[in-house]
Amino acid sequence: MTEDFDQLYEKNVRRFLGARGKVNKGMLDTLRSAPEQFGLYNNGITIVVADFKLTEGQSFDLVEPYIVNGCQTTRTIWEVCHARLEAGGTGSNPELEEWRKRFDAGVVVTKIVKVGNEGETLLEAITRYTNSQNAIREKDFLALTSDFRTWARQMAERYDVFLEIQRGGWDSRRALQKQNPGLHQFTKMTNAFDLMKVYGAGWLGEAGLAYGKNPPFLPNGSIFKRIINEEGVTEGEPFGVEDLYAAYLLHTATDTYKFGRGAELDSRRQSRFLYYMVVVDLLREVLSRAGIPAGHRSLSSSMIKLFEASNEQAREALLNVALEVIDTYLTQGGDNSLFDEPAYKNTFYFDLNGYLKWEKLGKTEADSPRLRAQLAVTKMSWVKRWADSHRGAM
């Protein structure tokens, strides 16, 4: 026994969402006011198992059970019962006894499916088609990808970071830590889908798509497939936890520069993903000039090394010069301003949001000549000096 209730939901697409949303609030209301009718309104529970065995008394032992549809149902039932029946009071309570009788009269249909130990495809299909009460987002299916479950464990073991692959996973973990002070207490977390977009924008140069769209970065999406299948990579090592951790480090560092709607500078309101691309592009140039392979694996290992405490000065120099590129590019009147880009004026008709979501953003001199020129100037004037001063950081 692990005493970790949430392990039942490890292969679900999400964890318990609490009282958020109309469906969960409705279940709470029904359990409190009409528990005998709960099963009439509920779609039921689906449990997948590696195997099941008939025991004495017509009971079954379930081997490796996972609730793949019914996390919200089972947890809501547990929360209500725990609050009402485990409150610690003594003596008789006629109202509670009446509720208990009505609760005992309720029934929830439960389906148990044997998928075996190699049933990942069947598991995903069952999960996809049985979940309908709380709408599933496509990115929730990251939780069903075995690689992500492996990477979540590795992020915890190697880097002490909680990798959220299920919606509600971090909220659930924090509640578990609060209830169990002796449990390992994560203080750092990150979301797997967010990291896929950071990696796609930076390492693959897909800043426009990352800013503008989600589907390409989801399972079966075009960029997701490029990342996982490592299109064009010749270094031999597949995409893995080191790449996710490198993306996490860049993501958290970028947060300190206040990109987004609350940005203090106009140049940083819509340029977070472009910033990822610029940082990695400059790092790639540094590696090339140092004679170090500049493929995806090398970029990730170099990014991780940059974030070691001994390389703080080198890291800050790289991140700050990338900020200068962004701030210069998104300021009107400069030599290499975005507002003078031909595509910005002639294709997007001065629509900044549209231009920054363009799938060709920054990729070639033909697409974004002003940005490529600004990067070229920066590389000529800064990269060699940086490499000479911080060679040990690589």
C-alpha positions in Angstrom: 0.0 0.0 0.0 1.4 3.4 -1.0 -1.2 5.4 0.9 -1.2 7.8 -2.1 -4.8 8.0 -3.2 -3.8 9.8 -6.4 -1.9 6.8 -7.8 -5.3 5.5 -8.8 -5.5 8.3 -11.3 -2.0 8.1 -12.7 -3.2 7.1 -16.1 -6.2 9.5 -16.1 -5.9 12.7 -18.1 -6.3 14.9 -15.1 -6.4 14.9 -11.3 -9.3 16.1 -9.1 -10.4 19.6 -10.0 -12.2 20.3 -6.7 -15.4 22.2 -6.8 -14.4 24.1 -9.9 -16.8 23.9 -12.8 -20.5 23.2 -13.2 -20.3 19.4 -13.3 -18.4 19.0 -10.0 -20.5 21.5 -8.2 -23.6 19.6 -9.4 -22.2 16.3 -8.1 -21.6 17.9 -4.7 -25.1 19.3 -4.6 -26.6 15.9 -5.5 -24.6 14.0 -2.9 -25.5 16.4 -0.2 -29.2 16.8 -1.0 -30.3 13.6 -2.9 -27.5 11.0 -2.7 -29.9 8.1 -3.6 -30.3 9.7 -7.0 -26.6 10.3 -7.7 -26.2 7.3 -10.0 -29.1 8.3 -12.1 -27.3 11.5 -13.1 -23.8 10.1 -13.4 -22.1 8.5 -16.4 -20.3 6.0 -14.1 -16.7 5.0 -13.5 -14.3 3.1 -15.8 -11.4 1.2 -14.3 -8.7 -0.5 -16.4 -6.7 -3.3 -14.9 -3.8 -5.5 -16.0 -5.8 -8.5 -14.7 -8.5 -9.5 -12.2 -9.0 -12.6 -10.1 -12.1 -14.1 -8.7 -11.8 -14.7 -4.9 -14.1 -16.3 -2.3 -17.4 -14.7 -1.9 -17.8 -13.6 -5.5 -15.3 -10.7 -5.0 -12.5 -9.7 -7.3 -8.9 -8.7 -6.7 -7.9 -6.1 -9.2 -4.3 -6.1 -10.4 -2.8 -2.7 -11.3 -6.1 -0.8 -11.2 -6.4 2.7 -12.6 -9.5 4.9 -12.8 -9.4 6.4 -16.3 -12.9 7.9 -16.2 -14.4 8.9 -12.9 -11.7 10.8 -11.1 -14.1 13.7 -10.4 -16.9 11.2 -9.4 -14.8 9.1 -7.0 -13.0 12.0 -5.4 -16.2 14.0 -5.0 -17.9 11.0 -3.3 -14.8 10.6 -1.1 -14.7 14.3 -0.2 -18.4 14.4 0.8 -18.2 11.1 2.8 -15.0 12.1 4.6 -16.5 15.5 5.6 -19.8 13.9 6.8 -18.8 10.6 8.2 -15.3 11.2 9.5 -15.9 14.5 11.2 -15.0 13.1 14.6 -18.3 13.8 16.4 -19.8 11.5 19.0 -23.4 10.6 19.8 -26.4 10.1 17.7 -27.3 12.4 14.8 -30.7 11.6 13.3 -30.1 13.8 10.3 -26.8 12.2 9.5 -28.3 8.7 9.9 -31.1 9.6 7.5 -28.5 10.9 4.9 -26.5 7.7 5.4 -29.5 5.5 4.6 -30.2 7.5 1.4 -26.6 7.4 0.4 -26.5 3.6 0.8 -29.4 3.4 -1.6 -27.4 5.1 -4.3 -25.7 3.1 -7.1 -22.9 4.2 -9.5 -22.3 2.0 -12.6 -18.7 0.8 -12.7 -17.1 -0.8 -15.7 -13.9 -2.8 -15.3 -11.8 -3.4 -18.4 -8.8 -5.8 -18.6 -6.2 -4.2 -20.9 -3.2 -6.2 -19.9 0.3 -4.9 -19.3 0.7 -3.6 -22.9 -2.6 -1.9 -23.4 -1.5 1.7 -23.9 -3.4 2.1 -27.2 -6.6 0.6 -25.8 -6.1 2.6 -22.6 -6.0 5.9 -24.5 -9.0 5.0 -26.6 -11.0 4.0 -23.6 -10.0 7.2 -21.8 -10.8 9.4 -24.8 -14.2 8.0 -25.5 -15.5 7.5 -21.9 -14.7 11.0 -20.7 -17.5 13.3 -21.5 -18.9 15.0 -18.4 -15.9 17.4 -17.9 -14.6 18.4 -21.3 -11.2 17.0 -22.1 -8.7 19.3 -23.7 -6.3 17.7 -26.2 -3.3 18.7 -24.2 -4.7 16.6 -21.3 -3.7 13.5 -23.3 0.0 14.2 -22.6 -0.8 12.2 -19.4 -1.4 9.1 -21.5 1.9 9.2 -23.3 4.2 6.8 -21.5 7.3 9.0 -22.3 5.8 11.8 -20.3 5.1 9.7 -17.3 8.7 8.5 -17.4 10.0 12.1 -17.8 7.8 13.3 -14.9 9.5 10.7 -12.6 13.0 11.7 -14.0 12.3 15.4 -13.5 11.5 14.7 -9.9 14.4 12.3 -9.3 17.1 14.3 -11.1 16.1 17.9 -10.8 13.6 18.0 -7.9 11.0 19.6 -10.2 7.3 18.5 -10.3 6.4 18.0 -14.0 2.6 18.5 -14.3 1.3 16.2 -17.0 -2.3 16.0 -15.7 -4.6 18.9 -15.4 -4.9 19.6 -11.6 -1.8 17.5 -10.9 0.0 20.3 -9.1 -3.0 21.3 -7.0 -3.4 17.7 -6.0 0.3 17.3 -5.1 0.3 20.4 -3.0 -2.8 19.2 -1.1 -1.1 15.8 -0.6 2.1 17.5 0.7 0.1 19.6 3.1 -1.6 16.5 4.5 1.6 14.5 4.7 4.5 16.7 6.0 6.8 13.7 5.9 6.3 13.4 2.1 8.9 14.9 -0.2 8.0 18.6 -0.5 8.3 19.9 -4.1 8.7 23.6 -4.3 9.3 23.8 -8.0 6.8 22.8 -10.7 6.3 23.2 -14.4 3.7 22.2 -17.0 4.7 19.7 -19.7 2.7 21.4 -22.4 4.3 24.8 -21.7 7.8 23.2 -22.0 6.9 21.7 -25.4 6.1 25.2 -26.6 9.3 26.6 -25.2 11.3 23.9 -26.8 9.5 24.3 -30.1 9.9 28.1 -30.2 13.6 28.0 -29.1 15.2 24.8 -30.3 13.1 24.4 -33.5 12.7 28.1 -34.2 8.9 28.0 -34.3 8.2 31.2 -32.3 5.3 32.3 -34.5 3.5 29.0 -34.2 4.1 28.7 -30.5 2.6 32.1 -29.9 -0.3 31.6 -32.3 -1.4 28.0 -32.0 -1.7 25.0 -29.6 -2.6 22.1 -31.9 0.8 21.7 -33.5 2.4 21.1 -30.1 -0.1 18.5 -28.9 0.2 14.8 -29.4 -0.1 14.0 -33.1 0.5 17.7 -33.9 3.2 18.6 -36.5 5.6 20.2 -34.1 5.0 17.6 -31.4 6.0 14.9 -33.9 9.1 16.8 -34.9 10.2 17.1 -31.3 9.5 13.6 -30.3 10.8 12.0 -33.6 13.7 14.5 -33.6 13.4 15.3 -37.3 16.8 16.2 -38.7 18.8 15.4 -35.5 22.0 13.4 -36.0 23.4 13.3 -32.5 21.9 9.9 -31.8 20.3 10.8 -28.4 16.5 11.0 -28.5 14.5 13.9 -27.0 14.4 13.4 -23.3 14.2 14.8 -19.8 17.4 16.9 -20.2 15.7 18.8 -23.0 12.6 19.4 -20.9 14.8 20.6 -18.0 16.7 22.9 -20.3 13.4 24.3 -21.6 12.2 24.7 -18.0 15.4 26.7 -17.0 14.9 29.1 -19.9 11.2 29.4 -19.2 11.7 30.2 -15.5 14.5 32.7 -16.3 12.2 34.4 -18.8 9.5 34.8 -16.2 11.8 37.2 -14.3 11.8 39.6 -17.3 8.0 40.2 -17.1 6.9 39.2 -20.6 3.2 39.2 -21.3 0.2 41.4 -20.6 1.6 42.9 -17.5 4.9 43.8 -19.1 6.5 47.1 -18.2 7.9 47.5 -21.7 5.7 47.4 -24.8 8.4 45.4 -26.5 7.8 42.5 -24.2 4.0 42.2 -24.2 3.8 39.7 -27.1 7.4 38.6 -27.7 8.0 35.8 -25.1 8.2 33.1 -27.7 10.4 35.2 -30.0 12.7 35.7 -27.0 13.1 32.0 -26.6 14.1 31.7 -30.3 16.6 34.6 -30.0 18.3 33.1 -26.9 18.7 29.7 -28.5 19.8 31.2 -31.8 22.6 33.2 -30.0 23.6 30.1 -28.0 23.8 28.1 -31.2 26.1 30.7 -32.7 28.3 30.6 -29.6 28.7 26.8 -29.8 29.5 27.0 -33.5 32.2 29.5 -33.0 33.7 27.5 -30.2 33.8 24.4 -32.5 31.2 22.6 -30.4 28.3 20.7 -32.1 25.3 22.9 -32.2 22.5 20.3 -32.5 19.6 20.0 -30.1 21.3 17.8 -27.6 24.3 20.1 -27.3 22.1 23.1 -27.0 20.2 21.5 -24.1 23.3 20.4 -22.3 24.9 23.8 -22.8 21.8 25.5 -21.5 21.8 23.4 -18.4 25.5 24.1 -17.8 24.8 27.8 -18.2 22.4 27.7 -15.3 25.0 26.2 -12.9 25.8 28.7 -10.1 29.4 29.1 -11.3 28.2 30.4 -14.7 25.8 33.1 -13.5 27.7 35.9 -15.2 27.9 34.1 -18.5 24.2 33.2 -18.3 23.1 36.8 -17.5 25.2 38.1 -20.3 23.5 35.8 -22.8 20.0 36.5 -21.5 20.5 40.2 -21.4 21.9 40.6 -24.9 18.9 38.6 -26.1 16.6 41.1 -24.3 18.5 43.9 -26.2 17.7 42.2 -29.5 14.0 42.0 -28.6 13.7 45.5 -27.2 15.5 47.0 -30.2 13.5 45.0 -32.7 10.2 45.9 -31.2 11.0 49.6 -31.0 10.0 52.0 -33.8 12.6 54.1 -35.4 15.6 51.8 -35.0 17.8 50.6 -37.8 16.4 47.1 -37.6 12.8 47.6 -36.4 10.0 45.1 -36.7 7.8 48.0 -37.9 9.9 48.2 -41.0 9.6 44.5 -41.9 8.1 44.1 -45.4 5.8 41.3 -44.3 4.5 43.4 -41.3 3.5 46.2 -43.7 2.6 44.4 -46.9 1.3 41.0 -45.7 -0.1 41.8 -42.3 -1.0 45.4 -42.9 0.5 46.7 -39.7 -1.1 44.0 -37.6 1.6 43.3 -34.9 -0.3 40.4 -33.4 -0.7 38.7 -36.7 2.9 39.1 -37.7 4.2 37.7 -34.4 2.0 34.7 -34.9 3.3 34.1 -38.4 4.7 30.6 -38.9 7.6 32.1 -40.9 8.5 34.6 -38.2 12.3 35.1 -38.0 13.2 32.0 -40.0 15.0 33.5 -43.0 16.3 36.8 -44.3 13.6 36.7 -46.9 10.8 36.4 -44.2 12.1 38.7 -41.5 15.1 40.6 -42.9 15.2 43.2 -40.1 15.3 40.6 -37.4 17.9 38.5 -39.1 20.0 41.7 -39.6 19.7 42.6 -35.9 20.8 39.1 -35.0 23.7 39.3 -37.4 24.9 42.6 -35.9 24.7 41.1 -32.4 26.6 38.0 -33.4 29.4 40.1 -35.0 29.7 42.5 -32.1 29.0 40.4 -29.1 29.2 36.6 -29.6 33.0 36.4 -30.0 33.6 38.6 -27.0 31.2 36.5 -24.9 32.8 33.2 -26.1 36.3 34.5 -25.3 35.2 35.7 -21.8 33.1 32.7 -20.8 34.6 29.7 -22.7 34.5 27.6 -19.6 30.7 28.0 -19.4 30.3 25.7 -22.4 
